[in-house]
Each structure stands twice: as structure tokens, then as C-alpha cells.
Amino acid sequence: MMPGYVGDRPAFAPRPGYRHYEVESRNGGWCVVMNGCRTRPLPCRRAAMRLARTLQAQADCLNHKPEARQ
């Protein structure tokens, strides 16, 4: 793959101001995924889920979503 060119992955453009965090299995561990971008693996799924929930709540508060203020 040449620098500056997109490979065989589909182009992804998240909505402005929108972030969605998920957890998925990766390299013998678990990672947090934000809009398709992965973090380095965490050894415990529970820790990855806690991190994803925390990051999602912070992102929702920054975007002034009323459901985040519970």
C-alpha cells in the first residue's frame, strides 16, 4: 500500500461530534474501539468495558446529550 492512499478498507467518516465506543477481541486481549479505531489490547474484558463506558459517558456529556446526565 502506498502512503496517502486508502487500502481495501471502506472509507469511514463519522458524524461531527459523534463518538461511539465498543469493546472487541484482539490479539489475545480486548480493545476499546472508537468509530473503527482500536486501542492497544487490554488483558481483561471487564477493564475494557469499564473504559469504554467511561469514555462514552464523557463523550456524551461533552456533546450535551441529556441521556448522559442521569
Biopython code that builds the backbone (N, CA, C, O; Angstrom):
import numpy as np
from Bio.PDB.StructureBuilder import StructureBuilder

atoms = [
    (1, "MET", "N", (0.844, -1.173, 0.000)),
    (1, "MET", "CA", (0.000, 0.000, 0.000)),
    (1, "MET", "C", (0.892, 1.240, 0.000)),
    (1, "MET", "O", (1.868, 1.314, 0.746)),
    (2, "MET", "N", (0.556, 2.183, -0.820)),
    (2, "MET", "CA", (1.320, 3.419, -0.924)),
    (2, "MET", "C", (0.857, 4.408, 0.140)),
    (2, "MET", "O", (-0.334, 4.470, 0.448)),
    (3, "PRO", "N", (1.780, 5.181, 0.703)),
    (3, "PRO", "CA", (1.385, 6.181, 1.691)),
    (3, "PRO", "C", (0.420, 7.195, 1.076)),
    (3, "PRO", "O", (0.599, 7.627, -0.063)),
    (4, "GLY", "N", (-0.587, 7.562, 1.834)),
    (4, "GLY", "CA", (-1.540, 8.552, 1.355)),
    (4, "GLY", "C", (-2.724, 7.965, 0.622)),
    (4, "GLY", "O", (-3.637, 8.698, 0.243)),
    (5, "TYR", "N", (-2.731, 6.653, 0.413)),
    (5, "TYR", "CA", (-3.844, 6.013, -0.279)),
    (5, "TYR", "C", (-4.567, 5.068, 0.670)),
    (5, "TYR", "O", (-3.939, 4.394, 1.486)),
    (6, "VAL", "N", (-5.870, 5.022, 0.560)),
    (6, "VAL", "CA", (-6.665, 4.112, 1.375)),
    (6, "VAL", "C", (-6.546, 2.718, 0.790)),
    (6, "VAL", "O", (-6.623, 2.548, -0.427)),
    (7, "GLY", "N", (-6.361, 1.723, 1.638)),
    (7, "GLY", "CA", (-6.254, 0.337, 1.193)),
    (7, "GLY", "C", (-7.609, -0.217, 0.809)),
    (7, "GLY", "O", (-8.442, 0.495, 0.248)),
    (8, "ASP", "N", (-7.831, -1.480, 1.109)),
    (8, "ASP", "CA", (-9.081, -2.113, 0.733)),
    (8, "ASP", "C", (-10.191, -1.901, 1.766)),
    (8, "ASP", "O", (-11.292, -2.429, 1.612)),
    (9, "ARG", "N", (-9.901, -1.127, 2.820)),
    (9, "ARG", "CA", (-10.930, -0.829, 3.814)),
    (9, "ARG", "C", (-11.889, 0.220, 3.267)),
    (9, "ARG", "O", (-11.469, 1.122, 2.542)),
    (10, "PRO", "N", (-13.174, 0.114, 3.604)),
    (10, "PRO", "CA", (-14.108, 1.144, 3.160)),
    (10, "PRO", "C", (-13.846, 2.457, 3.895)),
    (10, "PRO", "O", (-13.449, 2.452, 5.060)),
    (11, "ALA", "N", (-14.064, 3.550, 3.229)),
    (11, "ALA", "CA", (-13.873, 4.857, 3.848)),
    (11, "ALA", "C", (-14.942, 5.052, 4.915)),
    (11, "ALA", "O", (-16.102, 4.695, 4.707)),
    (12, "PHE", "N", (-14.564, 5.609, 6.037)),
    (12, "PHE", "CA", (-15.486, 5.819, 7.138)),
    (12, "PHE", "C", (-15.363, 7.251, 7.615)),
    (12, "PHE", "O", (-14.275, 7.689, 7.987)),
    (13, "ALA", "N", (-16.444, 7.971, 7.610)),
    (13, "ALA", "CA", (-16.457, 9.349, 8.095)),
    (13, "ALA", "C", (-17.538, 9.477, 9.163)),
    (13, "ALA", "O", (-18.723, 9.539, 8.834)),
    (14, "PRO", "N", (-17.148, 9.516, 10.441)),
    (14, "PRO", "CA", (-18.145, 9.642, 11.496)),
    (14, "PRO", "C", (-18.823, 11.007, 11.444)),
    (14, "PRO", "O", (-18.273, 11.974, 10.916)),
    (15, "ARG", "N", (-20.012, 11.061, 11.997)),
    (15, "ARG", "CA", (-20.714, 12.331, 12.069)),
    (15, "ARG", "C", (-19.934, 13.280, 12.960)),
    (15, "ARG", "O", (-19.330, 12.838, 13.937)),
    (16, "PRO", "N", (-19.925, 14.556, 12.658)),
    (16, "PRO", "CA", (-19.211, 15.525, 13.505)),
    (16, "PRO", "C", (-19.755, 15.514, 14.928)),
    (16, "PRO", "O", (-20.966, 15.562, 15.139)),
    (17, "GLY", "N", (-18.859, 15.451, 15.892)),
    (17, "GLY", "CA", (-19.260, 15.480, 17.286)),
    (17, "GLY", "C", (-19.814, 14.175, 17.817)),
    (17, "GLY", "O", (-20.273, 14.130, 18.959)),
    (18, "TYR", "N", (-19.788, 13.118, 17.034)),
    (18, "TYR", "CA", (-20.351, 11.839, 17.470)),
    (18, "TYR", "C", (-19.240, 10.833, 17.675)),
    (18, "TYR", "O", (-18.396, 10.643, 16.799)),
    (19, "ARG", "N", (-19.238, 10.191, 18.823)),
    (19, "ARG", "CA", (-18.273, 9.135, 19.107)),
    (19, "ARG", "C", (-19.017, 7.954, 19.696)),
    (19, "ARG", "O", (-19.909, 8.107, 20.531)),
    (20, "HIS", "N", (-18.626, 6.761, 19.239)),
    (20, "HIS", "CA", (-19.253, 5.544, 19.739)),
    (20, "HIS", "C", (-18.152, 4.567, 20.132)),
    (20, "HIS", "O", (-17.327, 4.185, 19.302)),
    (21, "TYR", "N", (-18.142, 4.167, 21.394)),
    (21, "TYR", "CA", (-17.119, 3.269, 21.916)),
    (21, "TYR", "C", (-17.681, 1.864, 22.054)),
    (21, "TYR", "O", (-18.802, 1.680, 22.528)),
    (22, "GLU", "N", (-16.894, 0.866, 21.635)),
    (22, "GLU", "CA", (-17.258, -0.544, 21.748)),
    (22, "GLU", "C", (-16.054, -1.324, 22.246)),
    (22, "GLU", "O", (-14.950, -0.788, 22.334)),
    (23, "VAL", "N", (-16.274, -2.605, 22.576)),
    (23, "VAL", "CA", (-15.200, -3.496, 23.001)),
    (23, "VAL", "C", (-15.180, -4.686, 22.050)),
    (23, "VAL", "O", (-16.228, -5.244, 21.722)),
    (24, "GLU", "N", (-13.976, -5.075, 21.604)),
    (24, "GLU", "CA", (-13.862, -6.263, 20.747)),
    (24, "GLU", "C", (-12.587, -7.028, 21.077)),
    (24, "GLU", "O", (-11.639, -6.482, 21.642)),
    (25, "SER", "N", (-12.591, -8.293, 20.712)),
    (25, "SER", "CA", (-11.455, -9.165, 20.963)),
    (25, "SER", "C", (-10.342, -8.851, 19.971)),
    (25, "SER", "O", (-10.595, -8.621, 18.788)),
    (26, "ARG", "N", (-9.083, -8.843, 20.477)),
    (26, "ARG", "CA", (-7.952, -8.542, 19.603)),
    (26, "ARG", "C", (-6.648, -9.069, 20.212)),
    (26, "ARG", "O", (-6.341, -8.785, 21.370)),
    (27, "ASN", "N", (-5.908, -9.812, 19.452)),
    (27, "ASN", "CA", (-4.565, -10.285, 19.829)),
    (27, "ASN", "C", (-4.497, -10.886, 21.232)),
    (27, "ASN", "O", (-3.606, -10.547, 22.011)),
    (28, "GLY", "N", (-5.410, -11.752, 21.545)),
    (28, "GLY", "CA", (-5.381, -12.413, 22.842)),
    (28, "GLY", "C", (-5.828, -11.539, 23.987)),
    (28, "GLY", "O", (-5.648, -11.909, 25.147)),
    (29, "GLY", "N", (-6.405, -10.392, 23.698)),
    (29, "GLY", "CA", (-6.890, -9.484, 24.736)),
    (29, "GLY", "C", (-8.142, -8.793, 24.247)),
    (29, "GLY", "O", (-8.809, -9.279, 23.333)),
    (30, "TRP", "N", (-8.461, -7.680, 24.840)),
    (30, "TRP", "CA", (-9.655, -6.921, 24.481)),
    (30, "TRP", "C", (-9.239, -5.482, 24.229)),
    (30, "TRP", "O", (-8.353, -4.961, 24.907)),
    (31, "CYS", "N", (-9.873, -4.841, 23.260)),
    (31, "CYS", "CA", (-9.539, -3.447, 22.984)),
    (31, "CYS", "C", (-10.808, -2.623, 22.892)),
    (31, "CYS", "O", (-11.891, -3.137, 22.611)),
    (32, "VAL", "N", (-10.648, -1.332, 23.136)),
    (32, "VAL", "CA", (-11.740, -0.382, 23.004)),
    (32, "VAL", "C", (-11.670, 0.173, 21.587)),
    (32, "VAL", "O", (-10.599, 0.547, 21.109)),
    (33, "VAL", "N", (-12.816, 0.225, 20.923)),
    (33, "VAL", "CA", (-12.893, 0.700, 19.540)),
    (33, "VAL", "C", (-13.747, 1.954, 19.510)),
    (33, "VAL", "O", (-14.880, 1.955, 19.991)),
    (34, "MET", "N", (-13.202, 3.021, 18.945)),
    (34, "MET", "CA", (-13.955, 4.255, 18.782)),
    (34, "MET", "C", (-14.092, 4.559, 17.302)),
    (34, "MET", "O", (-13.106, 4.868, 16.633)),
    (35, "ASN", "N", (-15.326, 4.472, 16.784)),
    (35, "ASN", "CA", (-15.584, 4.766, 15.368)),
    (35, "ASN", "C", (-14.641, 4.009, 14.445)),
    (35, "ASN", "O", (-14.203, 4.553, 13.431)),
    (36, "GLY", "N", (-14.323, 2.763, 14.780)),
    (36, "GLY", "CA", (-13.469, 1.936, 13.936)),
    (36, "GLY", "C", (-11.990, 1.984, 14.276)),
    (36, "GLY", "O", (-11.228, 1.176, 13.744)),
    (37, "CYS", "N", (-11.548, 2.890, 15.135)),
    (37, "CYS", "CA", (-10.138, 2.986, 15.538)),
    (37, "CYS", "C", (-9.943, 2.209, 16.829)),
    (37, "CYS", "O", (-10.690, 2.402, 17.789)),
    (38, "ARG", "N", (-8.940, 1.326, 16.862)),
    (38, "ARG", "CA", (-8.727, 0.443, 18.010)),
    (38, "ARG", "C", (-7.597, 0.928, 18.909)),
    (38, "ARG", "O", (-6.628, 1.533, 18.452)),
    (39, "THR", "N", (-7.749, 0.644, 20.206)),
    (39, "THR", "CA", (-6.677, 0.901, 21.158)),
    (39, "THR", "C", (-5.797, -0.331, 21.261)),
    (39, "THR", "O", (-6.099, -1.363, 20.661)),
    (40, "ARG", "N", (-4.730, -0.235, 22.003)),
    (40, "ARG", "CA", (-3.911, -1.426, 22.227)),
    (40, "ARG", "C", (-4.690, -2.393, 23.107)),
    (40, "ARG", "O", (-5.567, -1.966, 23.858)),
    (41, "PRO", "N", (-4.391, -3.683, 23.033)),
    (41, "PRO", "CA", (-5.172, -4.680, 23.785)),
    (41, "PRO", "C", (-5.035, -4.521, 25.297)),
    (41, "PRO", "O", (-3.961, -4.217, 25.816)),
    (42, "LEU", "N", (-6.134, -4.732, 25.974)),
    (42, "LEU", "CA", (-6.163, -4.793, 27.427)),
    (42, "LEU", "C", (-6.325, -6.259, 27.814)),
    (42, "LEU", "O", (-7.019, -6.992, 27.110)),
    (43, "PRO", "N", (-5.716, -6.713, 28.900)),
    (43, "PRO", "CA", (-5.760, -8.132, 29.234)),
    (43, "PRO", "C", (-7.132, -8.623, 29.688)),
    (43, "PRO", "O", (-7.431, -9.811, 29.567)),
    (44, "CYS", "N", (-7.955, -7.740, 30.202)),
    (44, "CYS", "CA", (-9.226, -8.147, 30.814)),
    (44, "CYS", "C", (-10.397, -7.475, 30.090)),
    (44, "CYS", "O", (-10.383, -6.266, 29.855)),
    (45, "ARG", "N", (-11.401, -8.270, 29.743)),
    (45, "ARG", "CA", (-12.575, -7.718, 29.063)),
    (45, "ARG", "C", (-13.323, -6.747, 29.974)),
    (45, "ARG", "O", (-13.849, -5.730, 29.522)),
    (46, "ARG", "N", (-13.359, -7.073, 31.239)),
    (46, "ARG", "CA", (-14.047, -6.217, 32.200)),
    (46, "ARG", "C", (-13.434, -4.818, 32.239)),
    (46, "ARG", "O", (-14.159, -3.824, 32.292)),
    (47, "ALA", "N", (-12.102, -4.736, 32.213)),
    (47, "ALA", "CA", (-11.422, -3.438, 32.210)),
    (47, "ALA", "C", (-11.705, -2.677, 30.914)),
    (47, "ALA", "O", (-11.900, -1.462, 30.937)),
    (48, "ALA", "N", (-11.727, -3.376, 29.804)),
    (48, "ALA", "CA", (-12.019, -2.737, 28.519)),
    (48, "ALA", "C", (-13.446, -2.198, 28.494)),
    (48, "ALA", "O", (-13.683, -1.103, 27.985)),
    (49, "MET", "N", (-14.391, -2.950, 29.035)),
    (49, "MET", "CA", (-15.781, -2.493, 29.068)),
    (49, "MET", "C", (-15.944, -1.287, 29.987)),
    (49, "MET", "O", (-16.684, -0.355, 29.669)),
    (50, "ARG", "N", (-15.258, -1.305, 31.119)),
    (50, "ARG", "CA", (-15.320, -0.165, 32.036)),
    (50, "ARG", "C", (-14.742, 1.084, 31.379)),
    (50, "ARG", "O", (-15.303, 2.172, 31.512)),
    (51, "LEU", "N", (-13.628, 0.933, 30.672)),
    (51, "LEU", "CA", (-13.008, 2.056, 29.964)),
    (51, "LEU", "C", (-13.935, 2.581, 28.868)),
    (51, "LEU", "O", (-14.088, 3.793, 28.718)),
    (52, "ALA", "N", (-14.549, 1.688, 28.108)),
    (52, "ALA", "CA", (-15.459, 2.100, 27.029)),
    (52, "ALA", "C", (-16.668, 2.848, 27.596)),
    (52, "ALA", "O", (-17.082, 3.863, 27.035)),
    (53, "ARG", "N", (-17.235, 2.360, 28.699)),
    (53, "ARG", "CA", (-18.381, 3.043, 29.317)),
    (53, "ARG", "C", (-17.989, 4.435, 29.806)),
    (53, "ARG", "O", (-18.732, 5.397, 29.614)),
    (54, "THR", "N", (-16.825, 4.538, 30.436)),
    (54, "THR", "CA", (-16.363, 5.825, 30.941)),
    (54, "THR", "C", (-16.139, 6.816, 29.806)),
    (54, "THR", "O", (-16.571, 7.967, 29.882)),
    (55, "LEU", "N", (-15.462, 6.364, 28.751)),
    (55, "LEU", "CA", (-15.210, 7.243, 27.606)),
    (55, "LEU", "C", (-16.501, 7.657, 26.919)),
    (55, "LEU", "O", (-16.634, 8.804, 26.494)),
    (56, "GLN", "N", (-17.464, 6.726, 26.804)),
    (56, "GLN", "CA", (-18.745, 7.047, 26.165)),
    (56, "GLN", "C", (-19.505, 8.080, 26.985)),
    (56, "GLN", "O", (-20.082, 9.010, 26.421)),
    (57, "ALA", "N", (-19.514, 7.933, 28.307)),
    (57, "ALA", "CA", (-20.212, 8.894, 29.163)),
    (57, "ALA", "C", (-19.576, 10.280, 29.050)),
    (57, "ALA", "O", (-20.286, 11.285, 28.995)),
    (58, "GLN", "N", (-18.249, 10.340, 29.015)),
    (58, "GLN", "CA", (-17.563, 11.622, 28.865)),
    (58, "GLN", "C", (-17.867, 12.258, 27.514)),
    (58, "GLN", "O", (-18.097, 13.465, 27.433)),
    (59, "ALA", "N", (-17.871, 11.459, 26.463)),
    (59, "ALA", "CA", (-18.172, 11.980, 25.125)),
    (59, "ALA", "C", (-19.604, 12.491, 25.060)),
    (59, "ALA", "O", (-19.865, 13.538, 24.466)),
    (60, "ASP", "N", (-20.534, 11.758, 25.667)),
    (60, "ASP", "CA", (-21.930, 12.188, 25.663)),
    (60, "ASP", "C", (-22.114, 13.497, 26.427)),
    (60, "ASP", "O", (-22.880, 14.363, 26.004)),
    (61, "CYS", "N", (-21.415, 13.639, 27.548)),
    (61, "CYS", "CA", (-21.503, 14.895, 28.311)),
    (61, "CYS", "C", (-20.914, 16.061, 27.518)),
    (61, "CYS", "O", (-21.453, 17.167, 27.543)),
    (62, "LEU", "N", (-19.824, 15.816, 26.824)),
    (62, "LEU", "CA", (-19.226, 16.875, 26.001)),
    (62, "LEU", "C", (-20.148, 17.284, 24.862)),
    (62, "LEU", "O", (-20.123, 18.436, 24.429)),
    (63, "ASN", "N", (-20.954, 16.364, 24.376)),
    (63, "ASN", "CA", (-21.886, 16.654, 23.286)),
    (63, "ASN", "C", (-23.247, 17.094, 23.798)),
    (63, "ASN", "O", (-24.185, 17.256, 23.018)),
    (64, "HIS", "N", (-23.357, 17.289, 25.125)),
    (64, "HIS", "CA", (-24.573, 17.792, 25.756)),
    (64, "HIS", "C", (-25.794, 16.923, 25.481)),
    (64, "HIS", "O", (-26.882, 17.426, 25.203)),
    (65, "LYS", "N", (-25.596, 15.622, 25.563)),
    (65, "LYS", "CA", (-26.733, 14.704, 25.390)),
    (65, "LYS", "C", (-27.438, 14.554, 26.729)),
    (65, "LYS", "O", (-26.804, 14.217, 27.729)),
    (66, "PRO", "N", (-28.747, 14.802, 26.758)),
    (66, "PRO", "CA", (-29.468, 14.732, 28.047)),
    (66, "PRO", "C", (-29.447, 13.347, 28.682)),
    (66, "PRO", "O", (-29.458, 13.254, 29.910)),
    (67, "GLU", "N", (-29.419, 12.278, 27.910)),
    (67, "GLU", "CA", (-29.417, 10.930, 28.487)),
    (67, "GLU", "C", (-28.133, 10.615, 29.238)),
    (67, "GLU", "O", (-28.093, 9.656, 30.010)),
    (68, "ALA", "N", (-27.074, 11.407, 29.028)),
    (68, "ALA", "CA", (-25.813, 11.185, 29.730)),
    (68, "ALA", "C", (-25.882, 11.720, 31.151)),
    (68, "ALA", "O", (-25.094, 11.308, 32.003)),
    (69, "ARG", "N", (-26.808, 12.631, 31.420)),
    (69, "ARG", "CA", (-26.918, 13.231, 32.750)),
    (69, "ARG", "C", (-27.959, 12.501, 33.584)),
    (69, "ARG", "O", (-29.082, 12.977, 33.749)),
    (70, "GLN", "N", (-27.581, 11.349, 34.106)),
    (70, "GLN", "CA", (-28.521, 10.566, 34.904)),
    (70, "GLN", "C", (-28.078, 10.522, 36.333)),
    (70, "GLN", "O", (-28.743, 9.907, 37.167)),
]
sb = StructureBuilder()
sb.init_structure("model")
sb.init_model(0)
sb.init_chain("A")
sb.init_seg("    ")
for serial, (resi, resn, name, xyz) in enumerate(atoms, 1):
    if name == "N":
        sb.init_residue(resn, " ", resi, " ")
    sb.init_atom(name, np.array(xyz, "f"), 0.0, 1.0, " ", f" {name:<3s}", serial, name[0])
structure = sb.get_structure()
